[in-house]
């Protein structure tokens, strides 16, 4: 875990996987500190993917 952005009811957690970074939205009751190892389970119907060069949503 690289960074946590608390946004009220939710937090955005920046997670680095090898050279890639993903952002995870979670409830604010979760508490993480930089360097923590976390486990992720991705729900395919709720995941959003963006083009790295344009920032546009990939549909």
PDB file of N, CA, C and O in Angstrom:
ATOM      1  N   UNK A   1       0.851  -1.151   0.000  1.00  0.00           N
ATOM      2  CA  UNK A   1       0.000   0.000   0.000  1.00  0.00           C
ATOM      3  C   UNK A   1       0.903   1.221   0.000  1.00  0.00           C
ATOM      4  O   UNK A   1       1.813   1.339   0.820  1.00  0.00           O
ATOM      5  N   UNK A   2       0.632   2.142  -0.948  1.00  0.00           N
ATOM      6  CA  UNK A   2       1.471   3.321  -1.110  1.00  0.00           C
ATOM      7  C   UNK A   2       0.879   4.574  -0.462  1.00  0.00           C
ATOM      8  O   UNK A   2       1.608   5.352   0.154  1.00  0.00           O
ATOM      9  N   UNK A   3      -0.442   4.778  -0.595  1.00  0.00           N
ATOM     10  CA  UNK A   3      -1.055   6.025  -0.168  1.00  0.00           C
ATOM     11  C   UNK A   3      -2.535   5.790   0.077  1.00  0.00           C
ATOM     12  O   UNK A   3      -3.168   5.002  -0.626  1.00  0.00           O
ATOM     13  N   UNK A   4      -3.094   6.476   1.082  1.00  0.00           N
ATOM     14  CA  UNK A   4      -4.522   6.438   1.349  1.00  0.00           C
ATOM     15  C   UNK A   4      -5.081   7.848   1.267  1.00  0.00           C
ATOM     16  O   UNK A   4      -4.544   8.773   1.876  1.00  0.00           O
ATOM     17  N   UNK A   5      -6.178   8.012   0.501  1.00  0.00           N
ATOM     18  CA  UNK A   5      -6.864   9.303   0.409  1.00  0.00           C
ATOM     19  C   UNK A   5      -8.228   9.170   1.077  1.00  0.00           C
ATOM     20  O   UNK A   5      -9.142   8.604   0.477  1.00  0.00           O
ATOM     21  N   UNK A   6      -8.396   9.674   2.300  1.00  0.00           N
ATOM     22  CA  UNK A   6      -9.702   9.613   2.951  1.00  0.00           C
ATOM     23  C   UNK A   6     -10.657  10.625   2.315  1.00  0.00           C
ATOM     24  O   UNK A   6     -10.328  11.805   2.190  1.00  0.00           O
ATOM     25  N   UNK A   7     -11.853  10.150   1.909  1.00  0.00           N
ATOM     26  CA  UNK A   7     -12.826  11.005   1.223  1.00  0.00           C
ATOM     27  C   UNK A   7     -14.200  10.897   1.875  1.00  0.00           C
ATOM     28  O   UNK A   7     -15.199  10.687   1.187  1.00  0.00           O
ATOM     29  N   UNK A   8     -14.254  11.038   3.174  1.00  0.00           N
ATOM     30  CA  UNK A   8     -15.540  10.941   3.869  1.00  0.00           C
ATOM     31  C   UNK A   8     -15.935   9.501   4.110  1.00  0.00           C
ATOM     32  O   UNK A   8     -15.281   8.789   4.872  1.00  0.00           O
ATOM     33  N   UNK A   9     -17.017   9.065   3.453  1.00  0.00           N
ATOM     34  CA  UNK A   9     -17.504   7.696   3.647  1.00  0.00           C
ATOM     35  C   UNK A   9     -16.588   6.650   3.023  1.00  0.00           C
ATOM     36  O   UNK A   9     -16.619   5.484   3.417  1.00  0.00           O
ATOM     37  N   UNK A  10     -15.763   7.064   2.038  1.00  0.00           N
ATOM     38  CA  UNK A  10     -14.897   6.137   1.332  1.00  0.00           C
ATOM     39  C   UNK A  10     -13.457   6.623   1.377  1.00  0.00           C
ATOM     40  O   UNK A  10     -13.191   7.790   1.664  1.00  0.00           O
ATOM     41  N   UNK A  11     -12.536   5.720   1.093  1.00  0.00           N
ATOM     42  CA  UNK A  11     -11.124   6.058   0.934  1.00  0.00           C
ATOM     43  C   UNK A  11     -10.639   5.463  -0.375  1.00  0.00           C
ATOM     44  O   UNK A  11     -11.110   4.410  -0.806  1.00  0.00           O
ATOM     45  N   UNK A  12      -9.694   6.148  -1.004  1.00  0.00           N
ATOM     46  CA  UNK A  12      -9.030   5.607  -2.190  1.00  0.00           C
ATOM     47  C   UNK A  12      -7.650   5.156  -1.747  1.00  0.00           C
ATOM     48  O   UNK A  12      -6.873   5.942  -1.203  1.00  0.00           O
ATOM     49  N   UNK A  13      -7.355   3.904  -1.980  1.00  0.00           N
ATOM     50  CA  UNK A  13      -6.068   3.328  -1.576  1.00  0.00           C
ATOM     51  C   UNK A  13      -5.249   3.060  -2.835  1.00  0.00           C
ATOM     52  O   UNK A  13      -5.716   2.397  -3.761  1.00  0.00           O
ATOM     53  N   UNK A  14      -4.023   3.585  -2.860  1.00  0.00           N
ATOM     54  CA  UNK A  14      -3.123   3.371  -3.989  1.00  0.00           C
ATOM     55  C   UNK A  14      -2.256   2.147  -3.652  1.00  0.00           C
ATOM     56  O   UNK A  14      -1.537   2.130  -2.654  1.00  0.00           O
ATOM     57  N   UNK A  15      -2.346   1.145  -4.501  1.00  0.00           N
ATOM     58  CA  UNK A  15      -1.645  -0.117  -4.267  1.00  0.00           C
ATOM     59  C   UNK A  15      -0.686  -0.365  -5.424  1.00  0.00           C
ATOM     60  O   UNK A  15      -1.071  -0.235  -6.586  1.00  0.00           O
ATOM     61  N   UNK A  16       0.550  -0.719  -5.121  1.00  0.00           N
ATOM     62  CA  UNK A  16       1.534  -1.025  -6.159  1.00  0.00           C
ATOM     63  C   UNK A  16       1.679  -2.536  -6.270  1.00  0.00           C
ATOM     64  O   UNK A  16       1.924  -3.230  -5.283  1.00  0.00           O
ATOM     65  N   UNK A  17       1.523  -3.030  -7.496  1.00  0.00           N
ATOM     66  CA  UNK A  17       1.713  -4.451  -7.797  1.00  0.00           C
ATOM     67  C   UNK A  17       2.802  -4.526  -8.855  1.00  0.00           C
ATOM     68  O   UNK A  17       2.579  -4.193 -10.019  1.00  0.00           O
ATOM     69  N   UNK A  18       3.966  -4.961  -8.442  1.00  0.00           N
ATOM     70  CA  UNK A  18       5.180  -4.922  -9.266  1.00  0.00           C
ATOM     71  C   UNK A  18       5.410  -3.483  -9.726  1.00  0.00           C
ATOM     72  O   UNK A  18       5.626  -2.614  -8.882  1.00  0.00           O
ATOM     73  N   UNK A  19       5.375  -3.195 -11.034  1.00  0.00           N
ATOM     74  CA  UNK A  19       5.576  -1.823 -11.511  1.00  0.00           C
ATOM     75  C   UNK A  19       4.263  -1.086 -11.733  1.00  0.00           C
ATOM     76  O   UNK A  19       4.277   0.095 -12.078  1.00  0.00           O
ATOM     77  N   UNK A  20       3.138  -1.749 -11.545  1.00  0.00           N
ATOM     78  CA  UNK A  20       1.834  -1.145 -11.803  1.00  0.00           C
ATOM     79  C   UNK A  20       1.195  -0.621 -10.524  1.00  0.00           C
ATOM     80  O   UNK A  20       1.379  -1.180  -9.443  1.00  0.00           O
ATOM     81  N   UNK A  21       0.435   0.471 -10.672  1.00  0.00           N
ATOM     82  CA  UNK A  21      -0.306   1.004  -9.539  1.00  0.00           C
ATOM     83  C   UNK A  21      -1.788   0.910  -9.843  1.00  0.00           C
ATOM     84  O   UNK A  21      -2.230   1.250 -10.941  1.00  0.00           O
ATOM     85  N   UNK A  22      -2.556   0.444  -8.864  1.00  0.00           N
ATOM     86  CA  UNK A  22      -4.003   0.442  -8.994  1.00  0.00           C
ATOM     87  C   UNK A  22      -4.576   1.250  -7.839  1.00  0.00           C
ATOM     88  O   UNK A  22      -3.934   1.422  -6.802  1.00  0.00           O
ATOM     89  N   UNK A  23      -5.777   1.734  -8.033  1.00  0.00           N
ATOM     90  CA  UNK A  23      -6.474   2.475  -6.981  1.00  0.00           C
ATOM     91  C   UNK A  23      -7.706   1.685  -6.599  1.00  0.00           C
ATOM     92  O   UNK A  23      -8.451   1.210  -7.456  1.00  0.00           O
ATOM     93  N   UNK A  24      -7.909   1.553  -5.300  1.00  0.00           N
ATOM     94  CA  UNK A  24      -9.004   0.761  -4.759  1.00  0.00           C
ATOM     95  C   UNK A  24      -9.878   1.669  -3.901  1.00  0.00           C
ATOM     96  O   UNK A  24      -9.374   2.399  -3.047  1.00  0.00           O
ATOM     97  N   UNK A  25     -11.192   1.622  -4.131  1.00  0.00           N
ATOM     98  CA  UNK A  25     -12.125   2.376  -3.299  1.00  0.00           C
ATOM     99  C   UNK A  25     -12.628   1.438  -2.217  1.00  0.00           C
ATOM    100  O   UNK A  25     -13.081   0.329  -2.502  1.00  0.00           O
ATOM    101  N   UNK A  26     -12.545   1.894  -0.969  1.00  0.00           N
ATOM    102  CA  UNK A  26     -12.968   1.075   0.165  1.00  0.00           C
ATOM    103  C   UNK A  26     -13.692   1.960   1.175  1.00  0.00           C
ATOM    104  O   UNK A  26     -13.649   3.187   1.082  1.00  0.00           O
ATOM    105  N   UNK A  27     -14.349   1.335   2.128  1.00  0.00           N
ATOM    106  CA  UNK A  27     -15.021   2.148   3.153  1.00  0.00           C
ATOM    107  C   UNK A  27     -13.975   2.775   4.072  1.00  0.00           C
ATOM    108  O   UNK A  27     -12.874   2.247   4.227  1.00  0.00           O
ATOM    109  N   UNK A  28     -14.328   3.889   4.671  1.00  0.00           N
ATOM    110  CA  UNK A  28     -13.359   4.629   5.500  1.00  0.00           C
ATOM    111  C   UNK A  28     -13.047   3.951   6.820  1.00  0.00           C
ATOM    112  O   UNK A  28     -12.128   4.372   7.523  1.00  0.00           O
ATOM    113  N   UNK A  29     -13.793   2.904   7.177  1.00  0.00           N
ATOM    114  CA  UNK A  29     -13.498   2.215   8.432  1.00  0.00           C
ATOM    115  C   UNK A  29     -12.231   1.366   8.317  1.00  0.00           C
ATOM    116  O   UNK A  29     -11.687   0.923   9.328  1.00  0.00           O
ATOM    117  N   UNK A  30     -11.757   1.137   7.080  1.00  0.00           N
ATOM    118  CA  UNK A  30     -10.506   0.414   6.876  1.00  0.00           C
ATOM    119  C   UNK A  30      -9.345   1.352   7.159  1.00  0.00           C
ATOM    120  O   UNK A  30      -9.371   2.516   6.759  1.00  0.00           O
ATOM    121  N   UNK A  31      -8.334   0.853   7.845  1.00  0.00           N
ATOM    122  CA  UNK A  31      -7.197   1.688   8.212  1.00  0.00           C
ATOM    123  C   UNK A  31      -5.905   1.039   7.728  1.00  0.00           C
ATOM    124  O   UNK A  31      -5.575  -0.079   8.122  1.00  0.00           O
ATOM    125  N   UNK A  32      -5.175   1.754   6.866  1.00  0.00           N
ATOM    126  CA  UNK A  32      -3.926   1.236   6.323  1.00  0.00           C
ATOM    127  C   UNK A  32      -2.834   2.284   6.465  1.00  0.00           C
ATOM    128  O   UNK A  32      -3.105   3.485   6.495  1.00  0.00           O
ATOM    129  N   UNK A  33      -1.599   1.813   6.550  1.00  0.00           N
ATOM    130  CA  UNK A  33      -0.428   2.667   6.660  1.00  0.00           C
ATOM    131  C   UNK A  33       0.504   2.307   5.513  1.00  0.00           C
ATOM    132  O   UNK A  33       0.585   1.143   5.123  1.00  0.00           O
ATOM    133  N   UNK A  34       1.213   3.302   4.965  1.00  0.00           N
ATOM    134  CA  UNK A  34       2.141   3.049   3.865  1.00  0.00           C
ATOM    135  C   UNK A  34       3.045   1.874   4.198  1.00  0.00           C
ATOM    136  O   UNK A  34       3.613   1.791   5.287  1.00  0.00           O
ATOM    137  N   UNK A  35       3.166   0.967   3.232  1.00  0.00           N
ATOM    138  CA  UNK A  35       3.994  -0.221   3.405  1.00  0.00           C
ATOM    139  C   UNK A  35       3.207  -1.448   3.832  1.00  0.00           C
ATOM    140  O   UNK A  35       3.722  -2.564   3.770  1.00  0.00           O
ATOM    141  N   UNK A  36       1.952  -1.256   4.271  1.00  0.00           N
ATOM    142  CA  UNK A  36       1.119  -2.402   4.650  1.00  0.00           C
ATOM    143  C   UNK A  36       0.923  -3.324   3.450  1.00  0.00           C
ATOM    144  O   UNK A  36       0.798  -2.859   2.317  1.00  0.00           O
ATOM    145  N   UNK A  37       0.898  -4.615   3.700  1.00  0.00           N
ATOM    146  CA  UNK A  37       0.532  -5.600   2.692  1.00  0.00           C
ATOM    147  C   UNK A  37      -0.953  -5.872   2.851  1.00  0.00           C
ATOM    148  O   UNK A  37      -1.420  -6.187   3.946  1.00  0.00           O
ATOM    149  N   UNK A  38      -1.701  -5.750   1.750  1.00  0.00           N
ATOM    150  CA  UNK A  38      -3.137  -5.997   1.820  1.00  0.00           C
ATOM    151  C   UNK A  38      -3.526  -7.050   0.792  1.00  0.00           C
ATOM    152  O   UNK A  38      -2.823  -7.264  -0.195  1.00  0.00           O
ATOM    153  N   UNK A  39      -4.643  -7.696   1.035  1.00  0.00           N
ATOM    154  CA  UNK A  39      -5.177  -8.683   0.096  1.00  0.00           C
ATOM    155  C   UNK A  39      -6.359  -8.061  -0.626  1.00  0.00           C
ATOM    156  O   UNK A  39      -7.188  -7.386  -0.015  1.00  0.00           O
ATOM    157  N   UNK A  40      -6.430  -8.292  -1.930  1.00  0.00           N
ATOM    158  CA  UNK A  40      -7.506  -7.737  -2.737  1.00  0.00           C
ATOM    159  C   UNK A  40      -8.313  -8.852  -3.390  1.00  0.00           C
ATOM    160  O   UNK A  40      -7.763  -9.869  -3.810  1.00  0.00           O
ATOM    161  N   UNK A  41      -9.612  -8.646  -3.467  1.00  0.00           N
ATOM    162  CA  UNK A  41     -10.496  -9.501  -4.247  1.00  0.00           C
ATOM    163  C   UNK A  41     -11.260  -8.565  -5.168  1.00  0.00           C
ATOM    164  O   UNK A  41     -11.947  -7.658  -4.697  1.00  0.00           O
ATOM    165  N   UNK A  42     -11.151  -8.771  -6.460  1.00  0.00           N
ATOM    166  CA  UNK A  42     -11.753  -7.850  -7.422  1.00  0.00           C
ATOM    167  C   UNK A  42     -13.036  -8.457  -7.977  1.00  0.00           C
ATOM    168  O   UNK A  42     -13.049  -9.579  -8.484  1.00  0.00           O
ATOM    169  N   UNK A  43     -14.119  -7.681  -7.865  1.00  0.00           N
ATOM    170  CA  UNK A  43     -15.395  -8.071  -8.443  1.00  0.00           C
ATOM    171  C   UNK A  43     -15.416  -7.566  -9.879  1.00  0.00           C
ATOM    172  O   UNK A  43     -15.412  -6.356 -10.109  1.00  0.00           O
ATOM    173  N   UNK A  44     -15.438  -8.468 -10.839  1.00  0.00           N
ATOM    174  CA  UNK A  44     -15.360  -8.103 -12.248  1.00  0.00           C
ATOM    175  C   UNK A  44     -16.430  -7.128 -12.695  1.00  0.00           C
ATOM    176  O   UNK A  44     -16.177  -6.297 -13.567  1.00  0.00           O
ATOM    177  N   UNK A  45     -17.617  -7.208 -12.119  1.00  0.00           N
ATOM    178  CA  UNK A  45     -18.684  -6.314 -12.555  1.00  0.00           C
ATOM    179  C   UNK A  45     -18.587  -4.933 -11.922  1.00  0.00           C
ATOM    180  O   UNK A  45     -19.367  -4.049 -12.275  1.00  0.00           O
ATOM    181  N   UNK A  46     -17.659  -4.720 -11.000  1.00  0.00           N
ATOM    182  CA  UNK A  46     -17.494  -3.410 -10.367  1.00  0.00           C
ATOM    183  C   UNK A  46     -16.147  -2.776 -10.688  1.00  0.00           C
ATOM    184  O   UNK A  46     -15.900  -1.635 -10.298  1.00  0.00           O
ATOM    185  N   UNK A  47     -15.278  -3.483 -11.383  1.00  0.00           N
ATOM    186  CA  UNK A  47     -13.952  -2.962 -11.710  1.00  0.00           C
ATOM    187  C   UNK A  47     -14.042  -2.013 -12.905  1.00  0.00           C
ATOM    188  O   UNK A  47     -14.771  -2.279 -13.860  1.00  0.00           O
ATOM    189  N   UNK A  48     -13.301  -0.912 -12.848  1.00  0.00           N
ATOM    190  CA  UNK A  48     -13.206   0.037 -13.957  1.00  0.00           C
ATOM    191  C   UNK A  48     -11.756   0.073 -14.410  1.00  0.00           C
ATOM    192  O   UNK A  48     -10.844   0.113 -13.585  1.00  0.00           O
ATOM    193  N   UNK A  49     -11.546   0.059 -15.713  1.00  0.00           N
ATOM    194  CA  UNK A  49     -10.205   0.084 -16.274  1.00  0.00           C
ATOM    195  C   UNK A  49     -10.050   1.321 -17.153  1.00  0.00           C
ATOM    196  O   UNK A  49     -10.942   1.658 -17.931  1.00  0.00           O
ATOM    197  N   UNK A  50      -8.892   2.002 -17.019  1.00  0.00           N
ATOM    198  CA  UNK A  50      -8.640   3.231 -17.754  1.00  0.00           C
ATOM    199  C   UNK A  50      -7.392   3.082 -18.602  1.00  0.00           C
ATOM    200  O   UNK A  50      -6.437   2.416 -18.200  1.00  0.00           O
ATOM    201  N   UNK A  51      -7.398   3.699 -19.775  1.00  0.00           N
ATOM    202  CA  UNK A  51      -6.239   3.729 -20.651  1.00  0.00           C
ATOM    203  C   UNK A  51      -5.172   4.601 -19.992  1.00  0.00           C
ATOM    204  O   UNK A  51      -5.433   5.756 -19.655  1.00  0.00           O
ATOM    205  N   UNK A  52      -3.993   4.059 -19.811  1.00  0.00           N
ATOM    206  CA  UNK A  52      -2.918   4.782 -19.112  1.00  0.00           C
ATOM    207  C   UNK A  52      -2.490   6.044 -19.862  1.00  0.00           C
ATOM    208  O   UNK A  52      -2.167   7.049 -19.229  1.00  0.00           O
ATOM    209  N   UNK A  53      -2.483   6.012 -21.179  1.00  0.00           N
ATOM    210  CA  UNK A  53      -2.001   7.170 -21.935  1.00  0.00           C
ATOM    211  C   UNK A  53      -3.034   8.273 -22.075  1.00  0.00           C
ATOM    212  O   UNK A  53      -2.670   9.448 -22.130  1.00  0.00           O
ATOM    213  N   UNK A  54      -4.337   7.922 -22.136  1.00  0.00           N
ATOM    214  CA  UNK A  54      -5.374   8.950 -22.323  1.00  0.00           C
ATOM    215  C   UNK A  54      -6.188   9.224 -21.067  1.00  0.00           C
ATOM    216  O   UNK A  54      -6.807  10.282 -20.946  1.00  0.00           O
ATOM    217  N   UNK A  55      -6.192   8.283 -20.136  1.00  0.00           N
ATOM    218  CA  UNK A  55      -7.005   8.424 -18.938  1.00  0.00           C
ATOM    219  C   UNK A  55      -8.469   8.103 -19.166  1.00  0.00           C
ATOM    220  O   UNK A  55      -9.286   8.241 -18.256  1.00  0.00           O
ATOM    221  N   UNK A  56      -8.812   7.671 -20.390  1.00  0.00           N
ATOM    222  CA  UNK A  56     -10.211   7.356 -20.720  1.00  0.00           C
ATOM    223  C   UNK A  56     -10.605   5.975 -20.236  1.00  0.00           C
ATOM    224  O   UNK A  56      -9.788   5.055 -20.197  1.00  0.00           O
ATOM    225  N   UNK A  57     -11.870   5.846 -19.868  1.00  0.00           N
ATOM    226  CA  UNK A  57     -12.428   4.569 -19.429  1.00  0.00           C
ATOM    227  C   UNK A  57     -12.425   3.576 -20.569  1.00  0.00           C
ATOM    228  O   UNK A  57     -12.852   3.898 -21.678  1.00  0.00           O
ATOM    229  N   UNK A  58     -11.948   2.372 -20.309  1.00  0.00           N
ATOM    230  CA  UNK A  58     -11.983   1.288 -21.289  1.00  0.00           C
ATOM    231  C   UNK A  58     -13.263   0.506 -21.061  1.00  0.00           C
ATOM    232  O   UNK A  58     -13.507   0.004 -19.963  1.00  0.00           O
ATOM    233  N   UNK A  59     -14.084   0.404 -22.105  1.00  0.00           N
ATOM    234  CA  UNK A  59     -15.366  -0.302 -21.953  1.00  0.00           C
ATOM    235  C   UNK A  59     -15.325  -1.654 -22.597  1.00  0.00           C
ATOM    236  O   UNK A  59     -16.316  -2.383 -22.565  1.00  0.00           O
TER     237      UNK A  59
END
